Amino acid sequence: MFGIHDLTLFIVSGLLLNIMPGPDSLLIMARSATQGWRAGCAAALGIGAGTMVHVTAAAVGLSALLSTSAMAFSVVKWVGAAYIVYVGIGMLRARLKAGDGDAGEPAAAAPAAASYGRIFAQGFLTNVLNPKVALFFLAFVPQFISADSPNKALAFLILGCIFNFNSMLWCNGLAVFTAFASARLKVKPLVALWLNRITGGLFLALGVRLALSEQH
């Protein structure tokens, strides 16, 4: 249908690619561990929205500009790297704030919480400002569309939506699992704070890596 072939292989390959760790997974796990599953799901939904921007852009040919124009690639790369570094610095600067303690006990401390809207925006921008994601869709999805397809753009959109749907299943599952594991392990506020900071350090490293990446 629409020139799409090997759909099962596409779905399996997409799931395996989604499981591979990256900045998206790190952000989801950090937010879930420190603020609960709703925060992790907010990050996941932001990432999904960013993915749909890449899918739509690639389907109409805009992402092809990134693969042919060194200047366009560099601009998006540096903006994306700067934002990822910015998020990392924010996590590294996280502080503990006083919470409500039980009667007769000192107030507990917890990492300062971010709003769900801000977390959604972080997930969205972390994904949409990464030119490697755009190039990934241009390289991966066309392999499952026949050369004689009557409507390649529509086929690309359908496959992109399938990929993103499976990605959201994984990302939201990861958010819930991380929050559940964190609650079961009774992660203390200070541990949660350092998880935030470690993730921030990894984001800094990923931002530098993106800045140094080459166009392929």
Secondary structure by P-SEA (a helix, b strand, c coil): cccccaaaaaaaaaaaaaacccaaaaaaaaaaacccaaaaaaaaaaaaaaaaaaaaaaaacccccccccaaaaaaaaaaaaaaaaaaaaaaaabbbbbccccccccbbbbcccccaaaaaaaaaaaccccaaaaaaaaaccccccccccccaaaaaaaaaaaaaaaaaaaaaaaaaaaaaaaaaacccaaaaaaaaaaaaaaaaaaaaaaaacccc
